[in-house]
Amino acid sequence: MAEEASLEIEETGKSKKKLIIIIVAVLLIAGGVGGYFFMSGSDAPVETLDEETAMSEEAPEASGSSAQMGSALYVAMPRPFVFNVPGSSRDRIVQIKVQLLVRGDVNEETAKKHIPLIEGTLLSVFSTTTADELSTSAGKETLRFSALEKVQTALNDVEGSKVIERVLFTGFVMQ
């Protein structure tokens, strides 16, 4: 009789261990599936804009610039900018890949039409900097803002409007 009682205790101990292992396995599988769906997101575009939101996107900005609040579009410069900059110890070679943020199809076409003007303006701005300035993030931001101002001024002289909203550095290498 004592042997039967000890067998029952061992069997319930084993079944509890099996139950815990099964629960842990189920939780791990559920966590993996949930993580997969969370990270993958949805590929379908969400089109739940109401009329008021759509109309506010078509209205001009309140700041007075003539750029329209359409969808954000990015115009990539066809080739990266490669140039030399003087440094305190030695001259450096810099390569910058640039994209331009514009709003609306009209501004996108205008920016594409004036790519040679934009490239020339950006190259003249980039060539005025030094390697010491470009080695800090503040120097890169200053260069980016200076490039934006010069490009907007050049396009404003030609087109009569500020076509470009932001200048973005998508690649930056200094050797």
ChimeraX attribute file (.defattr): number of C-alpha atoms within 10 A of each C-alpha:
attribute: neighborCount
match mode: 1-to-1
recipient: residues
	/A:1	6
	/A:2	6
	/A:3	7
	/A:4	9
	/A:5	10
	/A:6	10
	/A:7	12
	/A:8	11
	/A:9	11
	/A:10	12
	/A:11	12
	/A:12	11
	/A:13	12
	/A:14	12
	/A:15	12
	/A:16	12
	/A:17	12
	/A:18	12
	/A:19	12
	/A:20	12
	/A:21	12
	/A:22	12
	/A:23	12
	/A:24	12
	/A:25	12
	/A:26	12
	/A:27	12
	/A:28	12
	/A:29	12
	/A:30	12
	/A:31	12
	/A:32	12
	/A:33	12
	/A:34	11
	/A:35	11
	/A:36	11
	/A:37	11
	/A:38	10
	/A:39	9
	/A:40	8
	/A:41	8
	/A:42	9
	/A:43	6
	/A:44	6
	/A:45	6
	/A:46	7
	/A:47	6
	/A:48	7
	/A:49	9
	/A:50	8
	/A:51	9
	/A:52	8
	/A:53	10
	/A:54	12
	/A:55	12
	/A:56	13
	/A:57	16
	/A:58	14
	/A:59	13
	/A:60	14
	/A:61	14
	/A:62	9
	/A:63	7
	/A:64	7
	/A:65	12
	/A:66	14
	/A:67	20
	/A:68	21
	/A:69	18
	/A:70	20
	/A:71	12
	/A:72	12
	/A:73	15
	/A:74	18
	/A:75	18
	/A:76	17
	/A:77	17
	/A:78	12
	/A:79	10
	/A:80	17
	/A:81	17
	/A:82	16
	/A:83	14
	/A:84	17
	/A:85	20
	/A:86	15
	/A:87	15
	/A:88	9
	/A:89	8
	/A:90	8
	/A:91	13
	/A:92	16
	/A:93	13
	/A:94	19
	/A:95	15
	/A:96	18
	/A:97	17
	/A:98	22
	/A:99	19
	/A:100	21
	/A:101	19
	/A:102	27
	/A:103	20
	/A:104	18
	/A:105	14
	/A:106	13
	/A:107	22
	/A:108	19
	/A:109	13
	/A:110	15
	/A:111	23
	/A:112	14
	/A:113	11
	/A:114	14
	/A:115	15
	/A:116	12
	/A:117	15
	/A:118	21
	/A:119	18
	/A:120	12
	/A:121	19
	/A:122	21
	/A:123	15
	/A:124	13
	/A:125	17
	/A:126	22
	/A:127	14
	/A:128	10
	/A:129	18
	/A:130	17
	/A:131	21
	/A:132	14
	/A:133	16
	/A:134	20
	/A:135	12
	/A:136	11
	/A:137	10
	/A:138	11
	/A:139	16
	/A:140	16
	/A:141	15
	/A:142	15
	/A:143	20
	/A:144	19
	/A:145	15
	/A:146	16
	/A:147	22
	/A:148	21
	/A:149	16
	/A:150	16
	/A:151	24
	/A:152	23
	/A:153	17
	/A:154	18
	/A:155	20
	/A:156	14
	/A:157	11
	/A:158	12
	/A:159	13
	/A:160	12
	/A:161	16
	/A:162	21
	/A:163	27
	/A:164	23
	/A:165	17
	/A:166	18
	/A:167	23
	/A:168	19
	/A:169	14
	/A:170	12
	/A:171	12
	/A:172	14
	/A:173	10
	/A:174	15
	/A:175	9
